[in-house]
Amino acid sequence: MSATKSSGPTLLGPADAARMRRARLKEGLTLKQAAAAAGVSHPYWSAVEQGRKGANLARLRTMLAVVGLDVQCRIRLVRRR
């Protein structure tokens, strides 16, 4: 799982969003159950899980912990022209 470290919202890419959904289903959690455990609304959880809405890193970590995942942050260095 990769996310850019920032204080702003982090969108999950399609593969990570699908991984989050699979993990939730594997845990036997409905959207409402997972959202309640993370302290967010179920429409918000759904939007994050589908990659339509971002979450700040702290909230994303909380949501992922509910389904047994963690976030791995990487810094990418690129050459400036």
PyMOL commands that set and color helices and strands:
alter all, ss='L'
color gray80, all
select helices_A, chain A and resi 14-26+31-38+42-49+57-66
alter helices_A, ss='H'
color red, helices_A
select strands_A, chain A and resi 2-3+72-73
alter strands_A, ss='S'
color yellow, strands_A
deselect
rebuild
show_as cartoon
